[in-house]
Amino acid sequence: MSKIFDEEKAKVELERGYSEAQKLLDNEDKMEKFLQRLEKKLKEIPVAGKKLAEIPIMASLLRSYVKKEYTDFPVGSLLAVISALIYFVSPIDIIPDSIPVLGYFDDAAVVAACWKLVESDIEEYQVWRNEKNN
C-alpha cells in the first residue's frame, strides 16, 4: 500500500489544499461548518489509528484560532493544518474512504505529513491549552 500513497504524494496533496484552506481561514462561518463536518466524520471512523488521533488536536487549534483565543500560530502552519483536514473530510480522495481500513491510509498519510511540518507549533499550542485549562 505504501507504493500507492507514499510521503511524497501526501505532501503534494497537502499543498494542493492550501488555497482552499486560505478561503476557510478568511470566512469564520465556513470554517465553523467545516469543523462540524470534521467532527461528524471523526464519529464515523471505528478505529482512528495513531496519526488520525491527532485530528482533534488540530480541530481544537483551529477553533481557538478562529475565536481569536490563540493567534500565536504561523499562518503557513495554519494553512497546512487546514489543508490536511480538508483532505481528511473530503469523500473524494486517492483511496476512497468507503474501502474498509485502507480507505483511511491516504488520509493518515496526509495528516502525518502535516504533523511532521507543524509539530513544534502544535506542541506550543498544546502547552498554551493545558495552561489555560488549569
HELIX and SHEET records of a PDB file:
HELIX    1   1 GLU A    7  ARG A   16  1                                  10    
HELIX    2   2 TYR A   18  LEU A   25  1                                   8    
HELIX    3   3 GLU A   28  GLU A   44  1                                  17    
HELIX    4   4 GLY A   49  LEU A   52  1                                   4    
HELIX    5   5 ILE A   55  VAL A   66  1                                  12    
HELIX    6   6 VAL A   75  VAL A   89  1                                  15    
HELIX    7   7 LEU A  102  TYR A  104  5                                   3    
HELIX    8   8 PHE A  105  ASN A  133  1                                  29    
END                                                                             
